[in-house]
Amino acid sequence: MIKHLQLIVFFILLLIAPAVLHAQRNPAKGADEAFERKQYSIALDKYKKAFGKVKKNGPEKDRINYRMAECYRLTGGFKRAEAGYKKVLKAGFQERNPEILLVYADLLKMNGKYQEAVDFYNQYSEKVPEDPRGPAGAAIAAAIEEWLKNPSRFEVTQLKKVNSKASDFAPAWASNNYNEIIFTSTRDGSTGKDKDGWTSQSFSDLYTARADNNNKWSTPTLLDDTETVNTKANEGAPFLNKSFNTMYFTRCNNLPGQESGCQIFASSRSGRSWSTPVPVQIKGVDSLDIIGHPSLSDDELIMYFAADRKGGFGGKDIWVAMRDNKKQPFNRPLNIGPVVNSKGDEVFPFLRNDSTLFFASNGHPGMGGYDIFVSTIDSAGNWGSPRNLKHPINSVNDDFSIIFHPEEERGYFASNRENSRGVDNLYYFIEPPVLFKLGGTVKDEKTLQLITDASVKLIGSNGTSVTTRTNEKGYYLFVESQLSKNTTYDIIVDKEGYFTRSLVETTVGLEFSKDFVLDVMLEPIPQKPIPLPDILYDLGKWELKPQYEDSLQGLILTLEQNPTIIIELASHTDSRDVDERNDILSQRRAQSVVDYLIIRGIDPERLVAKGYGERVPRTLDKDVELNGMTLKSGTVLTEAYINSLPANELKEAAHQLNRRTEFSVLSKDFVPKAANKPMANAVIIEINPDDNQIDFTIAADGAFEAICLIDGVSTGFTYDRNAKAAISLKKALELLQKGTINVDNLVGEDKSVIQVGNIADGAVFSLAELRIADKVLKQVEVVVDHKAIKPFVIGQSVLSRMGDFEFDTKNKKLIFK
């Protein structure tokens, strides 16, 4: 990506002046001249040749090594650049210019050597403590592996059918269907035969590509092959206005022997043709200035762009220019300030919905060379602190030129990730919907056998409630349509002869889709009380072990039999770790027991969780045998006592005894609440049960469509006079997931017609109940039809079983007589 900054400003100040000036003959003169012109590919070849001619001149060899390392870095050869900078450091260049350390740290980070990068960022901080880039770089390098392990919700895919072997970058939406892009490319076939000395590729042109309804991309073509828009110069970084009839883009002339800059041009579209581009007038900016990467507001009166101008805060900054109407030139540009702009480069701005600015930066702490950031502007015109979009939008390489759909969380950007040659490619990104499933098995806690026909009820904090039953394999499932985001669910599992089990699951705060697996053990109701042994914990853990859930049943029975007592559950840790963490851990341990008792039906007002940390070591109330050694009753398991034990196994066992939960009665004056009235076992949804008519609509194909109830579930149906009752595969799977159809109402004995994610074509099910208006049919057979377009189709043979009927097309009523 770095090589494309020639589309904006972009003269690089040399970090180190030449170490030696040759009075008569300088073998590197031609290379230096190419370097000054930013023809880094040409310069690199010339430096290689010059290097062999200065073997006896140590300082000049070091200088050429530095220049070659820069050429590799600026052309995307980051691994070779790292090796080159290692030589530069060995020559001691960092003593004269500490920023060498910063650049080397960046290269290490981009090459995945995060800990080494941290070390060199810290070295830079020691030499330049006032520069925040040192500690910020170290912090990010240390966090990158965590970012990679925990990416954001965006999914990223490369546009392989659009990308070429050359660089493809800086896309723009090209139509209001948002299925077409205009982008920048240096691929073969671009206008002109010359090669860019920076990249050794063609000069950049604008190309276009379109995705069809199947999301297959057309072969990219030149946006213009008449040399109206695309010329022998560099064209790129397009932006189209809201109406998609005006394109703003960057053009950098490359006229031999002439000094030239980069300007923003505008061209109007008429059909497939583009008008002759004209420079966008900005007060205080002339043709020799180098600016680019335009992005405009919806009304085209505000334009953001990148430039290296006087009054900036580092290298390339983002500037803004305004005008009163589209016929006037833009006023003198203003720098948008140091919150967004850094000591490094900020480029490729993209304004979304006039208030959110995305941009690429190598100055703010990031994963790679250039990362993509976002900032928003408030009503007072102040920009918020930039936020890194993290992985997978960002990588350890260059990521830039992002665009977003105005309403949907999808778009495109460019990156040179996964490319050893440093070539930029276009990528598509999307934030998928967050969907949830919840399922599992129900087993007998004693026999470990599957329990069939157990009731599993899902009650959401959003007021929803749905019930299913376990099948012959003890399995239950709630599908995507039954679970919502940011909702906490009580899952109540019940079966005659077993204790009711209540659990809690939540989707609150989850940013990714998730299939919850919640396997449940039901405990048979015991015939006699269960003794309550100790509750012990693993080191550093607070989760209640399954083996101790069973031990709590005795306490539950005691609480049920003594409804007026209030108890404290006191939890303790061992002496390892600091007091604060032990206090938190013990509190969580105590709370874990309280939470378990609550979901088992105990009133929370009767339970008090208290964490004592390590402050109350255990006093043994009986002799305890530990690995052949007897600890006497009355022994206090202090830290000093445990440390005095002769073997590590004994010490660990003693620490385990300290990790415990104890129970004590606080009072006997709790007043039980009145029992809630039991809820009805089922809720029946009816559509006008006392009405013998319902509304229907006429579809585009002339079919009559209305609403019915299948086993209480509202479902649309289509009437086809001669058709037998049929359901599409998609509808059948939906009903299967809801439990409306299953192996129990399958007609025939071949259960193999039901597979995971599929039901065989022609499979027949008997619906328990079909209700239309006030008419009800029992045991309605439907066939699964893989070719069906409509979800549910019924014909005269079904409706006539409900009685005489007619479709009143004038009033659009289905009337049963």
Salt bridges, closest charged atoms under 4 A:
ASP32 OD2 - ARG63 NH2 3.08
ASP32 OD1 - ARG67 NH1 3.21
GLU60 OE2 - ARG63 NH2 2.89
GLU70 OE1 - ARG73 NE 2.69
GLU82 OE2 - LYS113 NZ 2.67
GLU95 OE1 - LYS127 NZ 3.43
GLU99 OE2 - ARG133 NH2 3.42
ASP131 OD2 - ARG133 NH2 2.79
ASP131 OD1 - LYS343 NZ 3.97
ASP168 OD1 - ARG187 NH2 2.62
GLU180 OE1 - ARG210 NH2 2.98
ASP188 OD1 - LYS195 NZ 3.66
GLU235 OE2 - ARG251 NE 2.90
GLU300 OE2 - LYS326 NZ 3.54
ASP345 OD2 - LYS316 NZ 3.45
ASP399 OD1 - ARG417 NH2 2.67
GLU408 OE1 - ARG410 NE 2.55
GLU409 OE2 - ARG352 NH2 3.17
ASP424 OD2 - LYS3 NZ 3.97
ASP424 OD2 - HIS4 NE2 2.67
GLU431 OE2 - ARG153 NH1 3.60
ASP453 OD1 - ARG469 NE 2.69
GLU480 OE2 - LYS437 NZ 3.92
ASP534 OD2 - ARG618 NH2 2.99
ASP538 OD1 - LYS545 NZ 2.82
GLU549 OE1 - ARG501 NH2 3.60
ASP550 OD1 - LYS446 NZ 3.52
ASP574 OD2 - ARG576 NH2 3.05
ASP574 OD2 - ARG659 NH1 2.76
ASP577 OD2 - ARG581 NE 3.41
ASP583 OD1 - ARG615 NH1 2.75
ASP603 OD2 - LYS673 NZ 2.83
GLU605 OE1 - LYS673 NZ 3.30
GLU652 OE1 - ARG576 NH1 3.06
GLU652 OE2 - ARG659 NH2 3.52
GLU662 OE1 - HIS572 NE2 3.24
GLU662 OE2 - ARG660 NE 2.78
GLU686 OE2 - ARG771 NH2 3.84
ASP695 OD1 - LYS813 NZ 2.54
ASP701 OD2 - LYS790 NZ 3.51
GLU705 OE2 - LYS790 NZ 2.98
GLU734 OE2 - LYS731 NZ 3.26
GLU734 OE2 - LYS738 NZ 3.20
GLU769 OE1 - LYS778 NZ 2.75
